[in-house]
Amino acid sequence: MRAKVYVTLKPGVLDPAGKAIERALHALGFEEAHDVRLGKYIELHVDGDATEAAGRLDDMCRKLLANGVIEDYRFEVGE
Amino acid sequence: MRWGVVTFPGSLDDADALHALEALGEPAVALWHKDRSLQGVDCVVLPGGFSYGDYLRAGALARFSPVMESVVGFAAAGGLVLGICNGFQVLCESGLLPGALIRNRSLSFICTTVHCRVEETDTPFTGAYGHAEVLALPIKHGEGCYVADPATLQALEDDRQVLLRYVDAAGRATEAANPNGSLRNIAGITNATRNVFGLMPHPEHACEALCGGVDGAGFFRSVRATLTDGLPTRTASVPPGL
């Protein structure tokens, strides 16, 4: 199964990179952009059926792909 | 007693840590990330650098190396573990210390000398220092901003686990003296059982006058004194709000 994992900073965790991007967007005239948060996007292939893969992905996220102290995660399992 | 300094792929300060220990007259051996044996050492040093290229997150991949399995067991059994800079990040990612280290507030890599205040002296790592002693220590990191949720921070303060804070030359923990945005100016913490210590400043680069100062030597001397003479007794904490 193809899987897509999205790792994002928890609300409230300082994101200086997101702030810097927001300032750059404003400097380019995109004044309407706010609350920029920079995260990670991970693609991978997982063996097994969708249910099995989802369980394993959750494990992967908790053990490695995301740091639960500062990050949230979600994932999509497709063909 | 004997020290062990771990080398991960991407470690930079392992040789410097071994050199500093040698300069202090301390016997030390190199430990390899693929080895499970800690060679019977009494204190493990996780050095600075960019273990595994800082891929994914700083310190995230080093925790799965064979040597870290042994270090986690060693710490659980009460063994002394000192994590410097990237070593601090590895300790947080391993769950041996609470919280996490994220990108500096400025987004810049910082390489400078800062002042730090020793908050507690009744630990194996800080017993050689005086009450609220202010040290000049080098820092060099891009991801040194210490964060934890409010409950964890409060628990760290209540249990006196914050051992080192960024301060100005007069010893005040001001916003201006905070180089990287760390919550509550935290530069170093210990675990609840006080046998694991992580700090962002580099004491191993401050052990010889030739390198600009010797304020870092006390951390190593403290460990030596603890293992020789026992744990130092408590002196008063730094008053809150300073």
Boltz contact constraints between the chains, C-beta under 6 A:
constraints:
  - contact:
      token1: [A, 16]
      token2: [B, 103]
      max_distance: 6.0
  - contact:
      token1: [A, 16]
      token2: [B, 105]
      max_distance: 6.0
  - contact:
      token1: [A, 16]
      token2: [B, 107]
      max_distance: 6.0
  - contact:
      token1: [A, 20]
      token2: [B, 107]
      max_distance: 6.0
  - contact:
      token1: [A, 67]
      token2: [B, 57]
      max_distance: 6.0
  - contact:
      token1: [A, 67]
      token2: [B, 100]
      max_distance: 6.0
  - contact:
      token1: [A, 69]
      token2: [B, 100]
      max_distance: 6.0
  - contact:
      token1: [A, 70]
      token2: [B, 100]
      max_distance: 6.0
